[in-house]
Amino acid sequence: MTSSPYDQHIEELLGEYRRQRAQVGEVQRTMREVKASATAPRQALKVTVNSQGEVTEIEFPTGAYKRMAPVELSQMLLTTIQKARTDAMAEVAEVLSGHLPAGMSATDLLQGKADLGGLLPEAPAMAEEVQEYLANGRPGRAAGGSRIARPTDS
């Protein structure tokens, strides 16, 4: 049985959808693999964080921390952790940025500042053939055949 051009086009659309889903999975894997490190002045401290900004490693490469007052050590630790988190977020944003809708900032998204309404617009982008199908049903079928109801605005 040979498939019609319409059926072939639907298969192409499904294939494109599957490719996009696979790409999303790859982006997620890449984001999860992000790690960033920051080193304090005089090599007193090195902090590593994961893609979520969680501290995964703290190193004291030298004995410089031993000569620091507790307040100074605490401030250095907080500052170095923040630097590592900022670097990790920038790297995750770079991975994500090429996969977002035009005009959406990856950094804003990661910081919870992005307008997520842009991800799901009121009128979804559809191929002309899909719009025609929703309006008229499958090509070659008599009017009044089974159709997918188009959502109505309430």
N, C-alpha and C positions, 0 to 999 in steps of 0.2 A: 504494500500500500504506500503510495507516494503522498507526501504531505503537501499541503497547499502553501503558496507564498505567505499567506497569513499565519499559518501554523509555524512556518520556518522563522518568521519574524518574531513570534512569541518566544520561540526557543532561543533566538539570539538575545532577546531582552532578558530572559531567565539566565542565560550564560553570563551576560554582563553583570547582572545582580550578584551571581555567585562569585564572580571575580572581585567585585567590590567588597563582598563579605569577607573573602579571604584576605584582601588588603587591610581591612579593619583589624582582623586578627593579628596580622603581622605588625601593624602599628601598636597594638596593645602589647605584644611581646617585646617590641623594641622599647616602649615606654617602661615596662616593668624591669628591664635590664639596666636602666639608667642608675648610675652611682656618681656621686660628686664628693670631692675632698677639698678641704681648706686647711691651710697651715697658718698658725699664728706667727707673729713676729718672733725672730730669734729661734725658730724651730721649736718653741716651747711646747707646742700642742698640734696634733693633726686630727681632724675629725672627718669621718666619712658618713654620708647619709645615702639612703636609697631614693627611689623615684618619688616616694611619698614624703620625703623629708625626715624620715625616721633615722635616728642615729644608729649606725650599725657597727661603728668602730671608733674608739678613742685611743690615740697613741701619744706618748710623751717621748719623742725621739731623743731629747737631751734632758739633762737635769735642771734646766733653767727654771722650771716650775717650782722647784724646791726653794728657790730664793724669793719667791713671790709672796706677798701678803695675801691672805685668804680672799679679800675683796678684789684684789687685782687678778687673782687666778680665776675667781668666779666670773668676773667681767670678760676676761680673755676667752673663757670657755663659751659663754653665751654669744659673744661676738663671732667666734670661729664657727660655732654651730649655725648661726644665722647666715654666714657667708656660704657655707656648704649647702644649706637649704636653698638659698637664692640661686646658686649655680645649678643645682639639680632641677629646680623649677624652670630655669631658662633652657636647659637641655631638653626637658620634657616638652616645653612649649615649642621648641624648634622641631621636634619630631612630629608634633601634632599640627603645627601651623599649615602645612601643605594639604591637609585633609579636612579643613574647615570651610564653611561657606565664605564667599568673598565678604570682606568687611568684618568678620568675626575675629577677634584677637584671642590667640591661644592663651596668652598670659592672663587676660581678663577672665577667660573661661576657667582657668585653673585657680584663680583667686575668688571665684564666685561672683564676679562683677559683670559677666557677659549676659546679654539678653538672649535667653535660650529660645525665645519665640522665633528667632531666625532659623533655628534648626528644623522646625516644622511649620512652614508657612501655611496660611489659611487655604490657599489653592496650591496643592502639590504640583511640582513640575512633572509633566507627563509627555510622553511621545504623542505626536499628533494622532497616531493610529489608536492609542489607548483612549484619548479624549473622544475620538469618533466612536469607538466601541461603547464607551459609557453613554454617549448620547443616543446611539442608534442601534446598538446590538451588534452581533457578529456579522461581518459582510457576507452577503449571499443568503442570509436567512430572511424569512418573511417578517414583516413588522409584527410586533406583538409577541414574538418569541421570548424565551427566557432572557432576562437582562439583569445586570447588576444595577441596583438602585443607586443613583447618585445622591450623596448626602445633601440635605437641605439645610439652609441657615435657619436657625430657630430664633 
